[in-house]
Amino acid sequence: MSTSSLPSSITLRPGAVRDAIVDRLVRSLGKSVAGATRRDFYDALAIAVREALAERWIATRTRVTQAHVKRICYLSMEFLLGRSLINALSSFDDGLIDEVRETLLSFGHNLEEIAAEEEDPGLGNGGLGRLAACFLDSLATLGYAATGYGIRYDYGIFMQVIGDDGAQREVASSWLGMHNFWESGRGGIRYLVRFGGHCKSTRDDKGRVQYEWVDTHDVWAVAYDLLIPGNRSPTVNHLRLWSGRAVTPFKIEEFNHGNYAAAVADQIDAKNLTRVLYPDDSTPQGKELRLRQQYFCVSASLQDMLAQHLADGRGIDELERAFAIQLNDTHPALAIVELMRLLVDDYHIGWSGAWQMTRRICGYTNHTLLPEALETWPVAMFERLLPRHLQIIYQINRDFLEAVSAKYPSDMDRRRRMSLIAEDGDRRVRMAYLSVIGSHKINGVAKLHSRLMRETIFADFAELWPDRFTNVTNGIAVRRWLKQANPGFAQLITEKLGSAWENDLEDLERLKWAVDDPEFRQRFRAIKLENKKRLAKTIELLLNQKVNPEALFDVQVKRIHEYKRQLLNLMYVIVRYLRIINNEAPDAVPRVVIIAGKAAPGYWMAKSVIKLVNNVARVINSDPRVGDKLKLCFLPDYDVSLAQEIMPAADLSQQISTAGMEASGTGNMKLSLNGALTIGTLDGANIEIRDAVGEEHIFIFGMTAEQVTQRRAQGYSPAHVVENNPELKRAIETLDSGLFTPDNLADSTTVVDRLMSDGEHFLVLADFDSYAAAQDRVDALFRDQDEWGRQAIINALSMGPFSSDRSIREYADNIWGIKPVI
């Protein structure tokens, strides 16, 4: 087709895909078809798809505005989205993706290779950010009016590189290195965010005290929007991300005088606010930057909500009927204080009315029971950065403690325990307590987690307000984690059920008959093998290591943390290795043990675990006595795209955290949905997965949460455990000998010292006997491939309750009070 014959406007639609791609190549990119690169085809297709989504987005916004419905605003410091192209194409319900695939083939390109041109947005670290992304997917799919709010991190989470010594190195992410056609800069949508300064008080004409926050250092928050399409749905919502910009212009006089740094100092300070996700907070500067980021995000987001509300012609008194705000963990907790500031100071709502409105609007999701993860901030830092907010916190705390005293008049210790201000040592603001006090509902994310949350960290609050606490078990977006990640299995399901399961995962129950169908089981196993072959190629590409796709693929992929117990996995790998080289396992089931995940830059022990895993892998994988019986592979830079390859290929899902410490987990759901059997503790959502699949189809081991508490109280001695387990003792001695770390003995002895320390908090070795016995059961079952396949299918078809669609419906009905708008 010649350029002159192109129509003036070509929408991406069935029958016009080729013309739409050529149009964007020529008009948007200035490229000819003959001269276009693979990246050019990606860019052209991305532009065309985004324009098609924009039409649905505008229609969605019109419907929502006209309906005057309540909107959910989901505040999170993380959104781990994954790539957008195939996700967006898959959302259309008219077979568009198939025509795109065929059209690209006619140009000599493969859709999957084109899609791989896209960098994963590094806007999240792990489960918290991926959950937020799944929830946005479900909100759009179900037709709810919703906006996600977060930060547009220039470099996001770091890229993980593994050095020759096996250690993690952090490298800046390049996700914005190429033009990102999925986002739209909204330069006209910007808000002033203030820091520092001081507060002045005056009295109005009625004698009421009014506060003014003055002499502040201001920055602009500028909006960027990413469109979030619903699957086979007319709804397209958006994720609004904020980027920092200086209020003060470039100081040309300073520049002309040679003061080059001073000329751009304000620009640098503003941009530093949104450079990276989770700056290392092991320094005072890092701590302060984190607090600045959190306030920057919530202030801009709340100003945006209020501006939209007023633009719709609605009054401030209608705010709680117009918006529901969900705090994704404590990071956005300052939204409670900022909303109070805006209502009281800017809109002159009385304190009591503003507080009732704020509490009815806000809800809080708790994601952790770990004390160190329940954020606190020094009062002195608040005084310096957010003086007006500290005043408001003090007032909230006074009112709250008066209510506590009224119910428990003589219990001063209770007042101390429940105060927003921790007085022991340096005075600190307890952000989790603020989140509880300022929310009308507080939910955990699995049944066990929600119970422990009420019984432990928030016990006093649950006693005071039992009706505020509830549970919403996490879920996953099945479009991403089955339809896109495992197209072979998805197609097999659609052949049997039609496509309704994509938006109603519980429809899989109708396929349970297929468990006993030999032909279905054979096709399922063939699909699994193809997925394993694909992952084997990726492993060879990443590690230059060949693995046998026929082996059991044993997977533990998640953030590296001591409570997740990658070390328990590693100790068993060493035991298995020693059995092989000592000719004690002649019929060992071949295994490929796959570990992936990032360690926080300042988390020294987690980084030590990564280094040790890689050093052990180097020895095992190069030992000719082992061959294909055992391989250990640490896959670097774990992200959504890599996860989409790993999940469908996994045979065994390791969910082995110390019982009572994992809030929920969502990797366990993704792996089970793709036909992996779980080996795990009774922790987080593992309990609910066990109940769904049946205890005979999951490998449960180890102590319960209650037994963990008892074991700690009794005094845990790892040395006693090791002395009573010869294989474990041999593994510890081998590790301690430096066999795996000949260049630096401390790389192994440091880890051994942690494992063997009295009272070791995560009880890694205490669960080893039970874990090893469960692994023996895994081997026995895997030898019977037909029965393993049958149980894998049972796991996959039992995951209906673990869709994020179900989670969102529960939030909508029980917490937010919102209805779909379609």
C-alpha positions in Angstrom: 0.0 0.0 0.0 1.5 3.4 -0.9 1.6 6.2 1.6 -0.6 8.4 -0.4 -3.4 5.8 -0.4 -3.6 5.5 3.3 -6.9 6.8 4.7 -6.8 9.7 7.1 -7.7 7.7 10.2 -7.4 3.9 10.7 -8.7 2.4 13.9 -7.2 -0.9 15.1 -10.1 -3.3 14.5 -10.8 -6.7 12.8 -10.1 -6.4 9.1 -8.0 -3.3 9.4 -5.0 -4.5 11.5 -2.5 -4.4 8.6 -3.6 -0.9 7.6 -3.4 0.3 11.2 0.1 -0.9 11.7 1.4 0.6 8.4 -0.4 3.8 9.2 1.4 4.2 12.5 4.8 3.2 11.0 4.5 5.9 8.4 2.6 8.7 10.1 3.8 8.3 13.7 7.2 6.9 13.3 8.3 8.1 9.8 9.3 4.6 8.8 8.6 2.5 5.7 7.6 -1.1 6.0 10.7 -2.2 4.2 13.0 -0.2 6.5 11.2 -0.9 9.8 13.0 -2.8 12.6 11.4 -5.2 15.0 11.3 -2.3 17.5 9.5 -0.1 15.0 6.8 -2.7 14.5 6.5 -2.9 18.3 6.1 0.9 18.6 3.6 1.1 15.7 1.5 -1.7 17.2 1.7 -0.2 20.7 0.5 3.2 19.4 -2.4 1.6 17.5 -3.5 -0.5 20.5 -3.3 2.3 22.9 -5.4 4.5 20.7 -8.0 1.8 20.6 -8.0 1.5 24.4 -8.2 5.3 24.6 -11.6 5.2 22.9 -12.9 2.8 25.5 -11.3 4.8 28.2 -13.1 8.0 27.2 -16.4 6.1 27.0 -15.8 4.7 30.5 -15.1 8.1 32.0 -18.2 9.5 30.4 -20.4 6.7 31.8 -18.9 7.1 35.3 -19.3 10.9 35.3 -22.9 10.6 34.2 -23.7 7.9 36.7 -22.3 9.8 39.7 -21.2 6.5 41.2 -18.7 6.0 44.0 -15.1 5.4 42.6 -12.4 3.3 44.3 -9.0 5.0 44.5 -6.4 2.4 45.2 -3.3 3.9 46.8 -0.1 1.9 46.5 3.6 2.6 46.4 4.0 -0.4 44.1 2.3 -1.5 40.9 4.1 -4.5 39.3 2.3 -4.4 35.9 4.3 -6.6 33.6 4.3 -6.0 29.8 1.3 -4.3 28.3 1.1 -5.3 24.6 -0.3 -8.8 24.8 -2.3 -8.0 27.9 -4.0 -5.2 26.0 -4.6 -7.2 22.8 -6.0 -10.1 24.9 -8.6 -7.7 26.4 -10.5 -7.4 23.1 -13.2 -9.9 22.6 -13.3 -10.1 18.8 -10.3 -12.3 18.0 -8.2 -9.2 17.3 -5.0 -10.8 18.7 -5.2 -13.7 16.2 -5.3 -11.2 13.3 -2.4 -9.2 14.8 -0.4 -12.4 15.0 -1.1 -13.4 11.4 -0.4 -9.9 10.2 2.9 -9.7 11.9 3.8 -13.1 10.4 3.1 -11.7 7.0 5.7 -9.0 7.8 8.2 -11.6 8.9 7.8 -11.1 12.6 6.5 -13.2 15.5 4.1 -11.5 18.0 5.9 -12.9 21.1 9.2 -11.6 19.8 7.7 -8.2 19.1 6.2 -8.1 22.6 9.6 -8.9 24.1 10.8 -5.5 22.9 8.9 -4.0 25.8 10.8 -3.5 29.1 8.9 -4.6 32.2 8.0 -1.4 34.1 10.0 -1.6 37.3 7.2 -0.1 39.5 7.1 -2.9 42.1 9.2 -5.3 44.1 7.1 -8.4 44.7 3.8 -9.7 45.8 2.5 -6.3 47.1 2.9 -4.6 43.7 1.8 -7.6 41.7 -1.4 -7.8 43.8 -2.1 -4.2 43.1 -1.7 -4.8 39.4 -4.1 -7.9 39.6 -6.6 -5.8 41.5 -6.6 -3.1 38.8 -7.1 -5.8 36.1 -10.1 -7.2 38.0 -11.6 -3.8 38.8 -11.7 -3.0 35.0 -12.9 -6.5 34.0 -15.8 -6.3 36.5 -16.7 -2.8 35.4 -16.0 -0.9 38.6 -15.0 2.8 38.4 -11.5 2.8 39.7 -8.2 4.7 39.6 -4.8 3.4 40.8 -2.5 6.0 42.3 1.3 5.6 42.6 4.7 7.1 41.6 6.3 7.1 38.2 9.7 5.9 39.3 12.3 6.9 36.7 14.4 3.8 37.5 11.9 1.8 39.6 13.2 -1.3 41.3 16.8 -2.1 40.4 17.8 -4.7 37.8 19.5 -7.6 39.5 22.9 -8.7 38.1 24.8 -11.7 39.5 28.5 -11.2 39.6 31.2 -13.8 39.0 31.3 -14.3 42.8 27.6 -15.1 42.9 26.7 -11.9 44.6 23.7 -9.7 43.7 24.6 -6.3 42.1 22.0 -3.6 41.8 21.9 -1.8 38.4 19.5 1.0 37.5 16.5 -0.2 35.5 16.1 1.1 32.0 12.4 0.7 31.6 12.1 4.3 30.4 15.1 4.1 28.3 13.0 3.9 25.1 9.8 5.9 24.5 7.0 4.4 26.5 3.9 4.6 24.3 1.7 3.1 27.0 1.7 6.2 29.1 0.3 9.6 28.5 1.9 12.6 30.1 -0.8 14.9 31.6 1.2 18.1 31.9 -2.0 20.0 32.6 -2.7 17.9 35.6 -0.3 18.9 38.3 -0.4 19.8 41.9 1.8 21.5 44.4 3.2 19.3 47.1 4.7 21.1 50.1 7.4 20.2 52.6 9.0 21.9 55.6 8.0 25.4 56.6 6.0 26.1 59.8 2.5 26.6 61.0 0.7 29.8 61.9 -2.5 29.9 63.9 -5.2 32.6 63.7 -8.8 32.9 64.7 -11.7 33.3 62.3 -14.6 35.7 62.8 -16.3 33.0 64.9 -13.3 32.6 67.2 -12.3 29.2 65.8 -8.6 28.5 65.5 -7.4 28.2 61.9 -4.0 26.9 60.8 -1.9 28.1 57.9 1.1 26.1 56.7 3.7 28.6 55.4 7.2 29.1 54.1 7.2 25.7 52.6 9.5 24.2 50.0 7.2 23.2 47.1 7.4 20.7 44.2 5.1 19.9 41.4 3.5 16.5 41.0 2.9 15.9 37.3 0.5 13.2 36.2 1.2 10.3 33.8 -1.6 7.9 32.9 -1.4 4.2 32.0 -4.6 2.6 30.7 -5.9 -0.5 32.4 -8.3 -2.5 30.2 -10.8 -5.0 31.4 -10.9 -8.4 29.8 -13.8 -8.7 27.3 -15.2 -5.6 29.0 -16.1 -2.1 27.8 -14.3 -0.7 30.9 -10.9 0.9 30.7 -9.7 2.5 33.9 -6.3 4.1 34.5 -3.3 4.1 36.8 -2.2 7.6 37.5 1.5 8.0 38.4 3.1 11.1 39.7 6.5 12.5 38.7 8.4 15.2 40.6 9.1 18.5 38.9 10.7 21.7 40.3 8.5 24.8 40.9 11.6 27.0 40.6 12.7 27.4 36.9 16.3 26.8 35.8 18.4 29.6 37.4 20.2 31.0 34.3 21.9 33.7 36.3 23.6 31.2 38.6 24.6 29.2 35.5 26.0 32.2 33.8 28.1 32.9 36.9 29.5 29.4 36.8 27.4 28.0 39.7 26.2 25.1 37.6 25.2 22.9 40.5 23.2 25.7 42.1 21.4 26.4 38.8 19.8 23.0 38.7 19.7 22.1 42.4 15.9 22.5 42.7 15.3 20.4 39.5 17.5 17.6 40.9 15.8 17.7 44.3 12.4 17.4 42.7 13.4 14.6 40.4 15.1 12.7 43.2 11.6 12.3 44.8 10.7 9.9 42.0 14.0 8.3 41.0 13.7 4.9 42.5 11.3 2.6 44.3 12.2 2.0 48.0 15.5 4.0 48.3 17.8 2.2 50.7 16.7 3.4 54.2 19.8 2.3 56.1 20.9 5.9 56.0 19.1 9.0 57.5 18.9 10.4 54.0 17.3 7.3 52.7 14.7 7.2 55.5 13.8 10.9 54.8 13.4 10.2 51.1 11.0 7.4 51.7 8.8 9.6 53.9 8.9 12.3 51.3 7.9 9.9 48.6 5.0 8.6 50.6 3.6 12.1 51.3 4.3 13.2 47.7 2.2 10.4 46.4 -0.8 10.7 48.7 -0.9 14.5 48.6 -1.0 14.7 44.8 -3.5 11.8 44.7 -5.9 13.4 47.2 -5.7 16.8 45.5 -6.5 15.0 42.2 -9.6 13.2 43.7 -10.9 16.5 45.1 -10.4 18.3 41.9 -12.3 15.6 39.9 -15.0 15.6 42.5 -15.5 19.4 42.3 -15.3 19.3 38.5 -18.2 16.9 38.5 -20.3 19.6 40.2 -20.5 17.8 43.5 -20.0 19.4 46.9 -17.5 18.4 49.5 -20.3 17.1 51.7 -20.9 14.4 49.1 -17.3 13.2 49.2 -17.8 9.9 51.1 -20.5 9.0 48.5 -18.1 9.7 45.7 -14.9 8.0 46.7 -13.6 5.0 48.6 -9.8 5.0 49.3 -8.0 1.8 49.9 -4.5 1.9 51.5 -2.3 -0.9 50.2 -0.3 -1.5 53.4 1.0 1.3 55.6 3.0 3.2 52.9 0.0 5.5 51.9 -1.1 5.9 55.5 -0.5 9.6 55.4 -3.5 9.8 53.1 -5.6 9.9 56.3 -3.7 12.9 57.7 -3.6 14.7 54.4 -7.3 14.3 53.8 -7.9 15.8 57.2 -5.6 18.7 56.4 -7.3 19.4 53.2 -10.8 19.2 54.6 -10.1 21.2 57.8 -7.6 23.8 56.5 -8.6 24.3 52.8 -12.3 23.5 52.9 -13.0 24.6 56.5 -14.9 21.5 57.5 -15.2 21.2 61.3 -12.8 18.7 62.9 -15.5 16.2 64.0 -17.2 16.2 60.6 -13.9 15.9 58.7 -12.8 13.0 60.9 -16.1 11.1 60.4 -15.8 11.7 56.7 -12.2 10.6 56.5 -12.7 7.4 58.4 -15.7 6.4 56.3 -13.8 7.0 53.1 -10.6 5.1 54.0 -9.9 1.4 54.3 -6.6 -0.3 55.2 -5.2 -3.6 54.0 -2.5 -5.1 56.2 0.1 -7.2 54.5 2.5 -8.2 57.2 2.8 -9.3 60.8 6.5 -8.6 60.9 7.2 -5.8 63.4 10.0 -4.4 61.3 7.7 -4.0 58.4 5.1 -2.0 60.4 6.5 1.5 59.5 7.3 4.1 62.2 8.8 7.5 61.5 10.7 9.7 63.9 8.7 12.6 65.4 11.6 14.8 64.7 11.5 14.0 61.0 7.8 14.9 61.0 8.4 18.2 62.7 11.0 19.1 60.1 9.2 17.8 56.9 5.4 17.8 57.7 4.8 20.1 60.8 1.1 20.6 60.1 0.6 16.9 59.7 2.2 16.2 63.1 -0.2 18.6 64.7 -3.1 16.7 63.1 -1.6 13.4 64.3 -1.4 14.7 67.8 -5.0 15.8 67.7 -6.2 12.4 66.3 -4.2 10.7 69.0 -5.6 12.9 71.8 -9.2 12.2 70.7 -8.5 8.5 70.3 -6.8 8.1 73.7 -9.7 9.9 75.4 -12.0 7.3 73.8 -9.8 4.5 75.1 -9.7 6.0 78.6 -13.5 6.3 78.6 -13.8 2.5 77.9 -10.8 1.4 80.0 -10.6 4.2 82.6 -7.7 2.8 84.8 -5.7 1.1 82.1 -2.7 3.4 81.5 -0.7 0.6 80.0 -3.3 0.1 77.3 -3.1 3.9 76.5 0.6 3.5 76.1 0.3 0.4 73.9 -2.3 1.9 71.6 -1.0 5.5 71.3 0.0 6.7 67.8 3.2 7.9 69.3 5.7 5.3 70.6 7.4 6.9 73.6 10.1 4.2 74.2 13.5 5.5 73.0 13.2 8.0 70.2 9.6 9.2 69.8 8.1 7.7 66.7 4.8 7.8 64.8 3.2 4.4 64.3 1.9 4.3 60.8 0.1 1.0 61.1 -1.9 2.3 64.1 -2.7 5.4 62.2 -4.0 3.2 59.4 -6.2 1.3 61.8 -7.6 4.3 63.7 -8.3 6.3 60.5 -10.1 3.4 58.6 -13.6 2.1 58.8 -12.4 -1.4 57.8 -9.1 -3.2 58.3 -8.6 -6.4 56.4 -6.0 -9.2 56.3 -5.3 -11.1 53.2 -5.8 -14.8 54.2 -7.9 -16.4 56.9 -4.9 -17.3 59.1 -3.2 -13.9 58.6 -6.4 -12.0 59.5 -6.9 -14.1 62.6 -3.3 -13.6 63.7 -3.5 -9.9 62.9 -6.5 -9.6 65.3 -4.8 -11.7 68.0 -1.3 -10.2 67.9 -0.3 -6.8 66.4 -3.8 -5.2 66.5 -5.2 -7.2 69.5 -6.1 -4.0 71.5 -7.8 -2.4 68.5 -9.7 -5.6 67.6 -11.0 -5.7 71.2 -12.1 -2.1 71.0 -13.6 -2.3 67.5 -14.2 -6.0 66.6 -16.6 -5.1 63.7 -13.9 -3.1 61.9 -11.7 -6.2 61.2 -12.4 -8.6 58.4 -10.6 -10.8 55.9 -10.3 -10.7 52.1 -8.1 -13.5 50.8 -5.8 -12.4 48.0 -6.3 -13.5 44.5 -4.6 -13.4 41.1 -5.6 -12.1 37.6 -6.3 -15.2 35.7 -6.0 -13.4 32.4 -2.3 -12.7 33.0 -1.4 -15.9 34.9 -3.2 -18.5 32.7 -4.6 -17.0 29.5 -1.4 -15.2 28.6 1.2 -17.2 30.6 0.0 -20.6 29.6 -1.8 -20.3 26.2 -1.7 -24.1 25.6 -3.5 -25.0 28.8 -5.9 -22.0 28.4 -6.8 -23.1 24.9 -7.5 -26.7 26.2 -9.8 -25.3 28.8 -11.6 -23.1 26.3 -12.1 -26.1 24.0 -14.0 -27.8 26.8 -15.8 -24.9 28.5 -15.8 -21.9 26.1 -14.2 -18.6 27.2 -16.5 -17.7 30.1 -13.9 -19.0 32.6 -11.6 -16.0 31.8 -13.9 -13.8 33.8 -15.3 -16.4 36.1 -12.6 -18.8 37.3 -15.0 -20.8 39.4 -16.4 -22.1 36.1 -13.4 -24.4 36.1 -15.4 -26.6 38.5 -17.4 -27.8 35.5 -14.2 -29.3 34.1 -13.5 -31.6 37.1 -14.7 -34.6 35.1 -11.5 -34.2 32.9 -9.4 -35.4 35.8 -10.4 -39.0 34.9 -10.2 -38.5 31.1 -7.0 -40.2 29.8 -6.9 -38.0 26.7 -7.2 -34.8 28.7 -4.5 -35.9 31.1 -2.2 -36.8 28.1 -2.7 -33.4 26.5 -2.2 -31.6 29.8 1.2 -33.4 30.3 2.2 -32.6 26.7 1.5 -28.9 27.3 3.4 -29.0 30.5 6.4 -30.5 28.8 6.4 -27.8 26.1 6.3 -25.2 28.8 9.3 -26.8 30.5 11.2 -27.0 27.2 10.6 -23.2 26.7 11.9 -22.5 30.2 14.9 -24.8 29.7 15.9 -22.6 26.7 15.6 -19.5 28.9 17.7 -21.1 31.6 20.4 -21.9 29.0 20.2 -18.4 27.7 20.5 -16.8 31.1 23.0 -19.2 32.8 24.6 -21.1 29.9 23.3 -24.2 31.7 21.5 -27.1 30.0 18.8 -28.7 32.0 16.6 -31.8 31.2 12.9 -30.9 30.6 11.9 -34.4 31.7 13.2 -33.7 35.2 11.0 -32.5 38.0 11.1 -28.7 37.9 11.2 -27.6 41.6 10.4 -23.9 41.9 10.8 -21.3 44.6 10.4 -17.8 43.2 9.7 -14.9 45.6 11.5 -12.0 47.3 14.6 -13.2 49.2 13.9 -13.0 52.9 14.8 -15.2 55.9 11.2 -15.9 56.8 10.5 -17.3 53.3 13.3 -19.8 54.0 15.2 -20.2 50.8 17.8 -21.6 53.2 15.6 -24.6 54.0 15.4 -25.3 50.3 19.1 -24.9 49.9 20.0 -27.2 52.8 17.8 -29.9 51.3 19.5 -29.4 47.9 22.9 -30.0 49.6 21.6 -33.1 51.4 20.4 -34.4 48.0 23.7 -33.6 46.4 25.7 -35.5 49.1 23.4 -38.5 48.7 24.1 -38.5 44.9 27.9 -38.2 45.1 28.1 -40.8 47.9 26.0 -43.3 45.8 23.2 -43.2 48.4 20.5 -42.4 45.8 20.8 -44.6 42.8 17.2 -44.1 41.7 17.0 -40.4 42.6 14.3 -38.5 40.7 16.1 -36.0 38.4 15.4 -32.4 39.6 16.0 -28.9 38.4 15.7 -26.7 41.4 14.9 -23.1 40.4 15.2 -20.2 42.7 14.7 -16.5 41.8 14.0 -13.3 43.6 15.6 -10.0 44.7 17.1 -9.0 48.0 16.6 -5.5 49.3 19.9 -3.6 48.8 20.4 -3.0 52.5 19.4 -6.6 53.6 22.8 -8.1 54.1 21.6 -11.6 55.1 19.3 -12.0 52.1 22.1 -11.0 49.8 24.3 -13.6 51.6 21.7 -16.2 50.8 21.8 -15.3 47.1 25.6 -15.5 47.0 25.6 -18.9 48.7 22.9 -20.3 46.4 25.0 -19.3 43.4 28.1 -20.8 44.9 26.5 -24.1 45.7 25.0 -24.1 42.2 28.4 -23.7 40.6 29.7 -26.8 42.4 26.7 -29.0 41.9 26.2 -28.1 38.2 29.8 -28.7 37.3 30.2 -32.0 39.2 30.3 -34.9 36.6 29.1 -37.4 39.3 25.8 -35.6 39.4 24.9 -35.2 35.7 21.2 -34.6 35.2 20.2 -36.0 38.5 20.3 -32.5 40.1 20.7 -29.0 38.9 20.4 -25.8 40.9 19.6 -22.6 39.0 19.3 -19.1 40.3 17.6 -17.0 37.7 18.6 -13.4 37.9 16.4 -10.3 37.7 13.1 -12.0 38.5 10.2 -10.0 37.1 6.7 -10.5 35.8 7.8 -11.6 32.3 10.2 -14.2 33.7 7.5 -15.3 36.1 5.2 -15.9 33.1 7.7 -18.4 31.8 8.4 -20.1 35.1 4.8 -20.6 36.4 3.5 -22.8 33.6 6.7 -24.9 33.6 6.8 -25.7 37.3 6.0 -29.1 38.7 6.6 -28.4 42.4 5.7 -25.1 44.1 7.8 -24.3 47.2 5.8 -22.3 49.8 7.9 -23.0 52.8 7.8 -19.9 55.0 7.8 -20.1 58.8 4.2 -20.7 59.8 2.5 -17.5 60.9 4.8 -15.2 59.0 3.5 -15.1 55.4 0.4 -12.9 55.1 -1.0 -14.8 52.1 1.2 -15.3 49.1 0.0 -15.1 45.5 2.8 -17.1 43.9 1.3 -20.2 45.5 -1.9 -19.4 43.6 -0.3 -18.8 40.3 1.8 -22.0 40.4 -1.2 -24.1 41.4 -3.4 -22.6 38.7 -0.7 -23.7 36.2 -0.7 -27.3 37.5 2.1 -27.3 40.1 1.8 -29.3 43.3 2.5 -27.4 46.4 5.0 -28.3 49.1 4.4 -26.0 52.0 3.7 -25.1 55.6 0.3 -24.3 57.0 0.9 -20.6 56.4 -0.9 -17.8 54.6 -3.2 -18.9 51.8 -1.5 -22.4 51.7 -4.2 -23.4 54.2 -7.0 -22.3 51.9 -5.3 -23.9 48.9 -5.1 -27.2 50.9 -8.8 -26.9 51.7 -9.6 -26.3 48.0 -7.4 -29.1 46.5 -7.8 -31.7 49.2 -5.0 -32.6 51.7 -4.1 -35.7 49.7 -3.1 -33.4 46.7 -0.7 -31.1 48.6 2.5 -31.8 50.5 2.1 -30.2 53.9 4.9 -30.3 56.4 6.3 -28.5 59.4 5.0 -26.7 62.5 1.8 -24.8 62.7 1.8 -21.1 63.7 0.8 -22.1 67.2 3.6 -24.7 67.4 6.1 -22.1 66.1 5.1 -19.8 69.0 5.5 -22.6 71.5 8.9 -23.7 70.1 10.2 -20.2 70.4 9.0 -19.9 73.9 10.6 -23.2 74.9 14.0 -22.1 73.7 15.0 -23.3 70.2 18.4 -25.0 69.9 19.4 -25.7 66.3 22.5 -27.6 67.5 20.2 -30.2 69.1 18.3 -30.6 65.9 21.4 -31.1 63.9 22.9 -33.7 66.3 19.8 -35.8 65.9 19.8 -35.8 62.1 23.0 -37.3 60.5 22.2 -36.1 57.0 21.6 -32.6 58.1 24.7 -32.7 60.2 26.8 -33.8 57.2 25.3 -31.0 55.1 26.1 -28.4 57.7 29.6 -29.7 58.1 30.1 -29.7 54.4 28.8 -26.2 54.1 31.0 -25.1 57.0 34.1 -26.7 55.4 34.1 -24.3 52.5 33.6 -26.9 49.8 31.1 -24.5 48.1 33.0 -21.3 48.9 36.7 -22.0 48.5 37.5 -18.4 47.7 35.9 -16.9 50.8 35.1 -19.3 53.7 33.0 -16.5 55.3 30.5 -16.8 52.5 29.3 -20.1 54.0 30.3 -19.8 57.7 28.3 -16.6 58.0 25.1 -18.4 56.9 25.9 -21.5 59.0 26.4 -19.2 62.1 22.9 -17.7 61.5 21.3 -21.1 61.0 22.9 -22.5 64.1 22.4 -19.6 66.5 20.3 -20.3 69.5 16.8 -19.0 69.2 17.2 -18.6 65.4 13.9 -16.8 64.7 12.7 -18.5 61.6 13.3 -22.1 62.8 14.8 -23.2 59.5 16.4 -26.4 60.7 13.6 -27.2 63.1 11.3 -28.0 60.2 14.0 -29.9 58.2 13.0 -33.5 59.1 9.4 -32.9 58.2 10.4 -31.1 55.0 12.7 -33.9 53.9 10.0 -36.5 54.5 7.6 -34.4 52.4 10.2 -34.3 49.6 10.4 -38.1 49.8 6.7 -38.2 49.1 7.2 -35.8 46.2 9.7 -38.2 44.6 7.5 -41.2 45.1 4.6 -39.5 43.4 6.6 -38.0 40.5 7.7 -41.5 39.5 4.1 -42.2 38.6 3.7 -39.6 35.9 0.1 -40.3 35.2 -0.9 -39.9 38.8 1.2 -36.8 39.1 -0.5 -35.3 36.1 -3.9 -36.2 37.6 -3.1 -34.4 40.8 -1.7 -31.5 38.9 -5.0 -31.1 37.0 -6.9 -31.3 40.3 -4.8 -28.4 41.6 -5.3 -26.3 38.5 -9.1 -26.9 38.3 -9.5 -26.2 42.1 -8.2 -22.6 41.9 -11.6 -21.0 41.2 -11.7 -19.3 44.6 -8.3 -17.7 44.1 -9.2 -15.2 41.4 -8.6 -11.6 42.1 -12.1 -11.1 40.7 -13.5 -12.8 43.8 -11.3 -10.7 46.0 -12.5 -7.5 44.3 -16.1 -8.5 44.6 -15.6 -9.0 48.4 -13.9 -5.6 48.7 -16.7 -4.0 46.7 -19.5 -5.5 48.6 -18.1 -5.6 52.2 -15.7 -2.6 52.4 -16.2 -0.1 49.6 -19.9 -0.2 48.9 -19.5 0.2 45.1 -21.4 -1.2 42.1 -20.2 -1.9 38.5 -20.9 0.7 35.8 -21.2 -1.0 32.4 
